[in-house]
């Protein structure tokens, strides 16, 4: 059975969010204590000597990353629906606050029922329409920033963490393929965008193809993280542009939580995706 592991110093610094088939591994304790752990991501694929099983595991990993990208494709549309609902609720609240005046032109027209929102969408609507800029949203126990109560502290922590996400997406990355415990090839992607390749002596064509698939899955996963970052920045921009109550200091944690929870919930709907 193939094992996809994401390690290195960057893996420990990014949010706990499953993107693709990768599981997290902690950086070396000795290297961490000595301060010698390089700021890079390490993508390791461990394979068995079973070609059919390896192909099946790679296909599952590729489907997992493709599913993540499909979910990310849907985020802008869902966010637009949330913002439309938030604006409508704010407008309705403003109308309610005004003195009631009969309008003979309106007749007996009734409001159309608004489409039902998912819990993740409804949470964001509530936060956008009832935001208190002095209390950043607090996630569930163990969530990023759940223990930060001072204004601005959560935003600073998120900015630092998302900076590490940017490093993961575009920075130095080492991609390794192991077969039966032995390293058969690794590719090193540098900050300049160059790729250095090392292969074991007498590398077989089958192992070369497997390493190429390891690189492809890692690159697609890095791209997904880059898209997550872009969606968060774009979402904050939308909220600021619309002038919603949550604009400014609390927009970043709100949008981060929305994208994070939307990915988590949507992924959980298809628990057997990787083995379908």
ABEGO torsion letter per residue (X at the ends): XBBBBBBEAAAAABBBBBBEABBBBBBBAAAAAAGABBBBBBBBBBBBBBAAAAAAAAAAAAAAAAAAAAAAAAAAAAAAAAAAAAAAAAAAAAAAABBBBBBAAAEABBBBBBBBBBAAAAAAAAAAAABBAABBBBBBBGBBGAABABBGAAAAAAAAAAAAAAAAAABBBBBBBBBGGBBABBBBBBAAGBBBBBBBBGBBAAAAAAAAAAAAAAAAAAAAAAAAAAAAAAAAAAAAAAGBAABEAAAAAAAAAAAAAAAAAAAAABAAAAAX
